[in-house]
Amino acid sequence: MEIKESECRANSQAEVLRNALDEHSLELRVKAANEAEAACQQRLSAAEAEISHLRVELDASERFLLLNSISV
């Protein structure tokens, strides 16, 4: 009987450890996903800033061409 109880306790402890490992793995995946999302947000912000800068340059070029075509 004592062997069965010991085996039952060992199985129970193994299950607790498996659950803890699963939870830890999930936490690590969530952390990695959050870090990837933050990196994507940074790249998106940089791309949006570049687009804004290029729009300003395009507008300036269009004004320059318009003014030059009027003076010709």
C-alpha positions in Angstrom: 0.0 0.0 0.0 2.8 2.4 0.8 4.4 1.9 -2.6 1.1 2.8 -4.3 0.8 6.0 -2.2 4.4 6.9 -3.0 3.7 6.3 -6.7 0.6 8.4 -6.5 2.4 11.3 -4.8 5.2 11.0 -7.4 2.7 11.1 -10.3 1.0 14.1 -8.7 4.3 16.0 -8.3 5.2 15.2 -11.9 1.8 16.6 -13.0 2.4 19.8 -11.0 5.9 20.1 -12.6 4.5 19.5 -16.1 1.9 22.2 -15.5 4.5 24.6 -14.2 6.7 24.0 -17.2 3.7 24.5 -19.6 2.9 27.8 -17.9 6.5 28.9 -18.0 6.7 28.0 -21.7 3.5 30.0 -22.4 4.9 33.0 -20.5 8.1 32.8 -22.5 6.1 32.7 -25.8 4.0 35.6 -24.7 7.1 37.6 -23.8 8.7 36.8 -27.2 5.5 37.8 -29.0 5.3 41.1 -27.0 8.9 41.8 -27.9 8.3 41.1 -31.6 5.2 43.3 -31.5 7.3 46.2 -30.0 10.0 45.7 -32.7 7.3 45.8 -35.4 5.8 48.9 -33.9 9.2 50.6 -34.0 9.7 49.7 -37.6 6.2 50.9 -38.4 6.9 54.2 -36.7 10.2 54.6 -38.6 8.4 53.8 -41.9 5.6 56.3 -41.2 8.2 59.0 -40.4 10.1 58.2 -43.6 6.8 58.5 -45.6 6.0 61.8 -44.0 9.5 63.1 -44.8 9.2 61.9 -48.4 5.8 63.6 -48.7 7.4 66.9 -47.6 10.2 66.4 -50.2 7.7 65.5 -52.9 5.6 68.6 -52.1 8.7 70.8 -52.2 9.7 69.3 -55.6 6.2 69.8 -57.0 6.2 73.4 -55.9 9.7 73.9 -57.4 8.6 72.4 -60.7 5.4 74.5 -60.7 7.3 77.7 -60.0 9.9 76.9 -62.7 7.2 76.1 -65.3 5.5 79.4 -64.5 8.7 81.4 -64.9 9.6 79.8 -68.2 
